[in-house]
Amino acid sequence: MAAITASMVGALRAKTDAPMMECKKALTEANGDMDKAEELLRVKLGSKASKASSRIAAEGVVAVTVSGTTGAMIELNCETDFVTKNDSFLAFGQALADVVAKSDLADVAALSAAPLSLEGFGPTVEDVRKGLIGKIGENMSIRRFQRYVGGGKVASYLHGTRIGVLVQYEGDETAAKDVAMHVAAMKPKALTTADVAESLIAAERSVATLRAAEDAEKAKAEGKTVQSPEIVTRRIEGAVAKFLKEVSLHNQAFVKNEKQTVEQMLKEKATKVHAFTLYVVGEGIEKKTDDFAAEVAAQVAAAKGA
């Protein structure tokens, strides 16, 4: 049996917002496996544990460039929130978005090798990054980027500097911008139910199956009639179908008018969305736990060097 430490319990609580004792029980049952413990909490506590996917665990900014049928978006990460307000860091983020918009780059490595001069640093993006690390006094990394070109017009939405959306579309510009805002708020996983990743569907089916099994055990313990396998299967598939509608853009209730779906709104506006990309800063990155005094000292040092 793996030892369950206070830091493990704290980490699981931070990811799920579940009660401390429930986190400890889940970790014990999962023999210390964090992912398994999180799944157990989802089964026991329902959607509360799914908050893990929306918690931000790293700092940085999202920057966007849009011009006609070309749109680009990047995520640039740093160590502390303090640096996300640094003018040089923000300028670097915007410069990266501009480079991506102008060039057909395969990956972050190709972007790092692309030409760029900024604040006396260069001649490549990587040289600028290293130069700004020396100037600001904090590590930074280019995490990811998206580029849309030639497949229709592009709309964008930025919620501050932490959430960014690109939408590739044909039709009404206002409708497309509304969709971008909707995506930022509701965070769909795919355009339609058919586009939802198989891994997400499998995970949801697993959770629904575990819940059904727990319900059966509870019914047995209370002397109640256990549902037939056919009914249980329908329940599981019904839960999966509900999940697919909740995470697909077309099927979500439109944030500006909950009486219609996004698909219905788009049809009304004679607009078609071809693709969208949502970036949330730090999503899926686990932030290290820093000593508060050390972090303050690092911020003071960064301020002096800026």
N, C-alpha and C positions, 0 to 999 in steps of 0.2 A: 504494500500500500504506500503510495507516494505521500510525502509529508506535505500538508496543506499549510502554507505560511500566511501570515497576515497580509503580506504584500500581494500574494496571489488573490486573496479574498478582495482586497482593495481594488485591484486591477479589474476583476470581474464586475464588481459593483460599479466602477466608473464606466464600464462598457455598457452595462444593462440597466442601471438605476434600480436594481432589485435590492430587497432588504439584505443586510449583512449576513444574517443567519441562513437565509435561503441560498446566498452565494456559497457559503461554506459547505452547506449540505450538497449542493450541486457539484462542487469541486471534489468532495469526498466520494460521491457516487461515481463521478467520472474519473476517479483515480488521478486527479490533477490535470487532466486534459482540458485546457481552457475552452477550445472550440466545442467539445462535447458538453461541457458544463453550461455553456451559453445556450446550446440547443435544448438541454434539459430544462433550463429556466423558461425558454420560449414555450415549451409544452406546458409547464406548470403555471406560468404567469401570463401567457398569451402575448399580446403585442408589446407589452411593456419592455420585454427584453430585446425587442427588435430595434430599440433606440440606439443600439450599438452602431448601426450603420450610419447614423446621422451625427455622431459625436466627432468633433474635430480634434485630432491628436497631433497636429503639426502646424507650424506657422508658414506664412507666405502670401502670395497674391496671384490672382488670375488677371491676365491682360488680354484685350481683344483688339483686332484690327479688321474692319469691314469696308470693302470698296466694291460696289456693284455685285458681281457674281462670285467674288472672292472674299472669303472670311477666314480668319485665323484666330486661334485661342491657345494660350500657353498657361501652364502653372509653374511658378518659380517659388521654390521653398527656401526658408531660412530657419534659424534656431529660435528666435524670440519675436513676439508681437512688436516689440520696440523697433526692430529693423524694418517691419512692413510699412512704417511711416517715413522711412528714410528716402529723401528725394532721389538719391543715386540708385537705390534699389528699385524704386518705382520706375525710374527712367530705363533701367536695364530690362525690366519686365516688358515695358511697352516696346522697346527696341527689338526684343526677341519676337514679339507678336508681328512686328513689321517685317522682320526677316523671314518668318514662316510664311507670311502672306505672299511674299515676292518669289519664294523658292519652293521647288518640289523636293522636299527633304524626306528621306526614308525613315529616320529615327532621330533620337536625341544626340547620338554620336555624330550624325551628319550635321545637325544644327550646331553642335559645339565647334565643328570645323569650318562653319560658314564665315564669310568675311563680316567683320563689324569693328567699328572704332567708336569708343565712347569714353568721355572724360579723360582723354589722353591714353587710354588703354586700347590694345589691339595687337595685331590686325585681325584676330579671329574672335568669335564668341567666347571660346574657352579662355583666351588671353584677357578679355574684358572681365570674365567671371573671376579669374584669379586676382586680377588687379583690384577689383572691388572688395574681394575678401580681405586683401591686405589693407585697404582703405577703411572699410567699415569695422573690421575686426571680428567678423562672424562668418561661419561657413554658409554657403548657399548652393543650391543645386537646381538644375532644370529637370522637372519631373516628367512632363508629358506635353504634347501639343496636338492640335487638330486643325486640319486645313480643308476647306470646301472650295472647290473651284469649278466653274463651267457647268454645273448641274442645276442651275437655277439661281435665283436671288438668295441673299443671305441676310438674316436679321440676327440681332444679338441683344443680350440683356446682361448687365452687371449689377449684382446686389452688393454694393460696396466694392471691396476688392477680393472678397472671399468666395463668392459664388458667381460663376459665369456660364452663359448658355449661348450656343450657336444653333440657328435653325436654317436649314436649306429648304427653300419653298418656291412655289409658283403661285401668283395671285396677289391678294391684298396685303400690303405692307403692314397696316395696322393689325390685321388678324395675325400675321406672323409674329409681330412683336408681342402681342398678347399671349401667343403660344410660348414664346421664350420666357415671359414672366411666369406663366403657369408652370413650366418645367422647373424653374428655380424654386417655386413654392411647393410643388407636389412630388417632385423628383421621380418621375416614371423611369422604369428600367428599359423600356423598349417602345417602339412606335406602335405596334399592334400586338395582339396576343400571340400571333404566329412568330413574332420576332423575339419573344422572351427566351433567354438562354436556357438550354436544357438543364444546366447545373442548378439554376434557380428553381426550376420546376421540380427537379428531383429532391432538392432540399425541402421544399414546401410539402411535397408528398410524404416525405419522411416524417416531418413534424406532425402532419395530419394523421399518419398511421400510428405514431406514438400516442397521440391524444386519444385516438379511438381505443387503443389497447388499455390505456389508463381508465377510460370510461368503462370498459368491459370488466376490468378488475374491481372497480368500485361497485358496479352493479352486482357482481358475484358476492362481494363482501356484505352488501346490504340485502341480499336475498331477492334481488329484482331479476326480471327476465333479461337475458343478454341478447342483444340484437343479432340477427342472422348475418352470416358473412356477406350476403348480397347487399343488405342494407348498409353494413359497415363500408363496403366498397363504394357504394353510391355516395355516402357521406364524405369519404376521403376525396373522391373525384369532384364532388361539389365544392369542397374546400379549395381544391386546386383551381377549379374554374373561377371561383370568387377571387383568388389571389391573382390570376392572370388579368382579370378585368381591373383590379386595383392598381397594377403596376404597368399597364399599357396606356400610353398617351391617349390614343383614340377613345378608349373606354372610360377614362376618368371624367368626373363631373368638372366642367369648366369653372375655374375659380371666379370668373366674373358673372357667371350665371349658372348656378348649380342645377337648374332645371333642364339643362342640355349637356350632352357630352362634348368633348373637344372635337370629335369627329363631326357631330351635328353642326357645331359652330363653324367649322371649316367649310362644310358643304354649303351652309347659308351664305358664306362670304366668297364662295367660288374660289377657294384656296386649297392647295395641296401641299402638305409637308412631306418632303422626301427623306429627311434625316434630321436628327438633332444630337447635340453633345452637351452634356452637363458636367462641369467641373466644380467640385467643392474642395477648397483648400485642405490638404492634409487627410482627406478621406482615405481610410485604410492604412494610414501611417501611424505607428504607435510612437508617441512622444516620450522621450526620456524624462524621468522625474529629476528636476534640478534642485539643488540646494538654493533656497530663496536668497540668502545673502550673496552667494556666488553669482546668481543671475543678476542681482542689482549691480554688483561690481562689474559684470560684463557689460551691462547697459551703460554704465557711467564711462567705461573705457571706450565703448563704441561712440558715445556722444562726443568725447574729446577728439576722437579720430575723424569724425565726420566733417 
